[in-house]
Amino acid sequence: MKLKTNLKYTSRKTIALLIIVAFLLPSFSLIITVAAEEQTFQNITVDTAYNMIKKENKYPNLIILDVRTPYEYKKGHLYDAILIPYDGLEKRISEIEDHVNHEIIIYCKAGDRSQLASEILVNYGFTKINNMLGGILAWIDVKYPIWTTYHYVTVDGIEKPKLQIEPLLLYLTGCPCCTSNQECPDNSESITITSTVLEQDDNHIVILLTYEFDGITYEFTIINTLLWSYNEITNEIKRTASFISSEIITGDTSTQFYELNYLAQHEEYNLTFYTRLTSLNSEIYNGSSTILRYIPADEKSITSMEIVKFNSPVKLSQQYHIIGEVAKELGEVYKYSEDDSLKGFSNNYKVMNKEAEELSYLVKKCLSEYDLPIQQNSVIIIDAYTPNGGGGGGLLGGGGCFGGDPFWDCVLCELAVAAGGFIACVLLIIFVPGAGAFCILGLEYFLMTGSTYIACQMLGCC
């Protein structure tokens, strides 16, 4: 009898529970439906992102979205990435609205902006958002390839140098105005520059340079003396070189250095070396700064640039030999690029390798007296830059340091810090039409003496 009573009680309890469940089930269903409809994004590692990109058959409509600044993007980005900076994403959402239901990988520098961008896209109804954790820095850290023509090369050793080639974006972070998408101001109109030739003959020139800035006059003398020159003309190429002693004098202060210029003219290219050497004593150079520039006959819209750092002292002739080795290795990097537009750089760097070896030989043969060890070296290699015009307004042409190209404005500002003010000044000679060498020497003087404010005003940026 007791057992039967318990069974009846259990049956009633079960029926009651079923009734309660029946009433609550629609509510649970509603909660589940709402949760399913709520859109979100998923965080993925760089390994997952790489595998998604490589599986074209599985993800035929995959979009790679870079939300950094245009300046950051130009220094290097994932292959086939679309650039829409984070701060303008909502205004440009229509550009990717056709991909609302396609897989999208979003990345930035380190992961912060990409997460915010992912949230924005989710709010606009995008359904398959993948936020790449760690950004492009994490991508580079695991050696995945990026589209870039800007590298940082470290040289260890002399006889058999060991080269490490990395993306330059790991080392340059941008000048303040450029990283915030602001135009560099042009503050150079308040500067007046005049030059007067005091003495001149075939091997010697003395120039008085005067700067007027904010009512103050700065005056100093520049003396250049030719120590050696070279000419070689064949049916295929013309090579010229010179070695000059230079001195800047102002008041009781005197700064001395050497300049080596080398030019190779060919029907398919012009190639130039410019090296500035400062002496520590009669047996060693304190420092050397070199610009190697290759200019092809056919104009190109893409520029490559590499900064080379030597970790040990080398002789002047050895420096050029190693620069040749660097150019050779970079040629291989471009040769195996995933983009055909970059593969063309390979042959150009082979030419750089050849001419660097020629100059190394010349220095050993003809300048043995000056073929001394160099304690600190900085080298910049540039290929295929064509100035985009300029003129009008300010010291260096209107609209910025490089005649209106904000990217190179940023590069100059960065190099003034990262590779030295002299390198930035020499770049002005290379890129700015009408920016004379003596004007640049004045800029360099202000940088060397610590008058960086005046120098930056003269540059018209920073």
N, C-alpha and C positions, 0 to 999 in steps of 0.2 A: 504493500500500500504506500509506503514511504517513497519507494522508487518511482511509482507511477505519478505521485504528486510532483516530484522533482522534474520529471519529464514534461509535465504540463507547464510548469513554471519556466523551464528552459525554452519551450516552444513559444510561449507568450513573449519572452524577452527577445527571442530571435526575430519574431514578427515585428516587434516594436522598433528594433534596430533597422530592419529593412525599410520600415516606413520613414524613419528619420533620414536614412541614406537617400531614399527616393526624393525627399524634399530638398536635400542639400546637393544632390548630384548636378542639377542645372547650374548652381552657383559655382561648384568646382569647375565645371566645363567652361563657364564664363571666364574664370580666373586663368585657366590654362590657355584659352583662346587669346586673351589680352596679352599674356606673356609671350605667346608665339608671335603676335603681331608687333610687339615692341622691338624696334630695330636697334642694333648695337654693332660694334666692330670688334674684331679680334686682334690681339697682339701676336705677331709672328716673329720668329728669329730671322737673322739674315740667311741662315741655311735654308729655312723653309721658303723664303722669298726667292732665293737663287733657284731652288728646285722648281718652283712655280713658273719662273721665267723660262727655264730650260724646257719645260713640258708644254711646248706650243700646241700640241694636239689636244691636250686636256684643257688648256686655257687659251683658246684661240682669240678671245677678245680682251685679253688681259691688258690693263692700263697701269703704267708706272708713273706716279705723280710725285714730282719734286716740288716741295713747298718752301724752299729756301729763297734767297734773294737772287736776282739776275747775275750779280757779281759772283756769288758763290757757285751758281750753276755753271757759269762760263769757265771757272777754274777746274771743274770736273764734276761729272754726274754719271748716273747709271745709264747704260746704253738704252736708247729709245725712250728715255724719260721725258715726260711733258712737264714744262715749267709753268706753275701758277703759284706765285708767292702766297704764303699763308695770309698776309694782311690784305690781300685782294681777292681771296678765294670766293667769298660770297658774291662779290660783284661780277665775277667771271664764271659763275656756276653753270651758265648756259653753254659754255664751251665743252663741258663733259656730260651734259644731261642725257645724251644718247647712251651713256654707259651706266645708267642708274641701276641696272640689274647685272652688270658685268663685274668680274673680279677686279679690284683696284688695290694696288700696293702703294702706300703713301710713306714717304721718308723725308727727313730733313738732315740736319747736321748730326744731332745726337739723340733725337727722339722726342723732344718737348713740343716743337711746333707741329710735328706730324700727328701727335695725339690730339691736339686741339683741332687740327684740320679734319681728322677722322670724325670728331664729334660734330663738326659743322656739316659734313657730308651726310652723316646719319640723320641729322635734323632735316635735311632736304630730301630724305627718302631713299638714299643710296643703300643697297641691301647687302653688298659683299665687300666691305671695307677691311683691308688688312694693314694694320699699323706696324711698320718695320722697326722693331726695338733697336736702339743704339744708333740709328741713322747711318749715314754714309761712312762715318768714322768706324763703326763696327763692321761694316761691309769691307772696308779697306783692311781692317785689322786681320781678317781671315783670308786676305790675298785674293779676293774676288776682283775681277777687272772693272775698270771704269773708263768712260770716255774722257780723255784729258790730253792736252798738249803742254801741260805745265808740270815740271818735275823738279825734285830736289835730289841731287846726287852727292853722296858722301864718298870720299876717296881715302882709303887706308893703304899705306905702303907706297913704295916708289918703284922698285924694279919690276915687281909683279903686282900692280895696284889692284886692290879689291874694291869693287864698286857696289854701292847700294843705291838703287833707284826707287824713289817713292813719289807719290803725288804731292805737288807743291802745296795743295790746299791744307795739308797737315801742318804746314809751317807758317803760312801767311793767314792772318785773321781779319785783315781789312782795316782801313783807316776809319775813324769814328763816323765821319759824315757819309762815307760810302756804304758801310754796313747797315746804316739806318735808311738807305734808299734816298738820301738827300744829295743834291748837287753840290760839288765842291765850290766854295765861293771864289770869286775872282777879285782879289784885293790888291792887284798889282798896279792899278792905274796911278796910285800915289807915288810910284817909284820912277825916277828919271835916271837914265844911264847914258853916259857919254864916254867915248874913248878917243885918245889922241896918240898917234904914233910919234914917239920921241926919237928913236933911232931905227935904222933898217938897212941891212945889206943881204947878200945871198944866204948867209948862215946865221944871221943874228937879227932879232927884233926886240925893241923895248916899247911897251905901251903903257900909257897912264890911263887908268880906269877910274871913273868917278860915279858914285851912286848918291842920289839925293832921296832921302826917305823921311817923311814926316818932319821936314824942315832941317834935318841933319844931313851933313855931307860926309860921305865915306870915300877916301881916296887911297889908292895903292897902285904900285907899279908891277907889271908883269914882264919878265925877261925870259926869252926863249933862245936857246943856242943849239944849232944843229951839230951833232957829234958824228953821225954816220948816216949814209943813204945808200940805197940799192935799187937797181933797175934790171929787169929781165923781160925781154920781149921775144916771143916765138909766134909761130903761125896760129897757135891755138889760144895762147894766154899771155897776159901782161901782168907782171908782178912788180910792185914797188914797195919799199920799206924805208923807214927813217927812225933814228933814235935821237931824242931831244932832251936837253937839260933845261928845266924850267925853274923859275924862282918867283915867288910872290912876296913883295916888300910893302909893308905899311908901318909908318913910324919907325920904331926900333925893332919891329918883329919881321922875321924873314922865314919863309917856308920853301924848302927845296924838294924837288922830285924829278924823276925821269919819265919820259913818255916814249913808248914804242908803238909805231903805226905800221900796219901791213895791209896791203890791198892786192887782191887777185881779181883781175877783170877777164871774164870769159864771155863768149856770145850767149851762153845759157845762164850765167849768174855773175854777180859781184859778191865778193867775200871780203870782209874786213876784220882785222884784229886791232883793238886799242887797249894798251896796257899802261897803267900808271904805277910807278915804283917809288916807294919812299925808303931812303937809306937809314939804317941804324948806325952803321959805321962803314969803313972802306971795304969790309969783308962780308957784309951781310945786309940784306934788305929787311926792313922792319915789316913792310906789307906790300902787297900787289893786288890791284883790281883790274880785271880784264873783261872786255866785252867782245864776244865773237858774234858777228852778224852775217847771215847768209841771205842774199836777196836774189831770188830767181827771176829770169827774164819774163816769165809769164806770171802775171799778178795773181795772188791768192787771197782769199778772204779769211783764211785760218792762219793763226800765228802759233808757233811753238816757242816756249821759253823754258830754259832750265837754269837753276842756280846750282853751282858746283862748289862744294866745301872740301878743302884739303885738311886732313887731320894731322899731317906731319909736314915739316919743312921740305921744300924741294928747290932745286936750282931753276933758274929762269928757263933754260932749254928743256929741262925735265917737265916743267909745268906745261909747256906746249905739247910735248909728247903725250902726257897724260890726258890733256884736253882732247887730243886726237883719239885716245882710247875710249874716253867718255862718249865722244861723238859716234864712234863705231858701235858701241853698245846700245846707245839710244836709237841708232838706225835699226838695230835688230828689234827693239821694242816696238817701233812704229811698223816695221815690216810684218809683224804678226798681230797687228791690231785687228779687232773685229769690225772695224769700219774702213771701207775702201778710201774714204776721204783722208785718212791718216796715213795710209800705206805709202803715199807719195813722198812723205818726209824721209823715208828710208834712204833714197838715193842722195838727197841733199846732205844728209849727215855723213854719207860716205865721202863726199867732197870735202866737208869740214875736216874729216879725219886726215885726208891727204894733205890739205893745206896746212894743218897744224903740224904735221910731220915736216913739211917744207920749212916752216918757220923755225921749228926746233933745230933743224940742221943749220939754218942761216945763223942763228944765235951762237951755236957752238963754233961755227967756222969763222964768223966775222966779228962777233962781239964777246969773245972769250974774256976780255977784261971786265965785262959787266955781267957775265954769266955766273951770278952769285946765288947762294941759298936765300930763300924767302921764308920768313917765319910764318906769316899769315897770308893766305890767298883767298880771294873771292872772285868767282868767274860767273858770268852770265852768257848763255848761248841763246841766240834768237834766230828764228827762221821765218822768212816770208811775210814780214809785216809791211803793209803798204799804208802810209799815212793817209787818213781820210780827209785831208784838206785842213783848212784853218784860216787864219788871217783875221785881221780886224779886232782891235780891242785888247788892251792890256799888254803886258810884257811878252807873252807867249802866244798870242792869238786868242780870240774870243771863246768863251764858253768852257774853259778848262785848260788844264796843262797841255793836253795832247790834241788841241784843235777841236775839241768837242767829243772825244771818246771817253766816257766816264770810266770804262774799265781800266784804261791805262792811267787815268788820273789816280785811281785806287792803287794800282801796281806801284806807281812811283812813290806814293806816300808810304806804302808798306816797305818798299825796298830801302827807303831813307832810314828806316828803323832796323829792318832785318839784315840788310847787307851793307849798310853804310851810306851816308849822305853822298859820297863821291859817286857811287854806282847810280844813284838816282839822278845826279847831275849829268852824268855821261849819257844816260838814257834820253835826257832832253836834247842833247846834241844829235842823237840818232833819230828821234821821232819828230822833233818840232822844226818845221821849216822856218829858217831865219833866226833860230836860237844859236847865236855865235859861240864859239869856244871860249872867248874871253869873258863873255857874259856868264858862262857856266863856271869859269874859274872864280868869278866874283861870288857866285852862289856857294861854291865849295868853301871859299874863304870864310864866309859867314857861318857855315856849318861847323868848320874846324875850330873857329874861335868861340863857339858856343852861342852865337847870335842866331839861334834857330828860329826865333820869332820873325826876324827880318827875312831870313831865308825862305820861310814858309809864305810870307807875304809876297815875296818875289815869285815864288812858284805859282801863286794864285790858287793854292789848295791846302789841304790839311787844316 
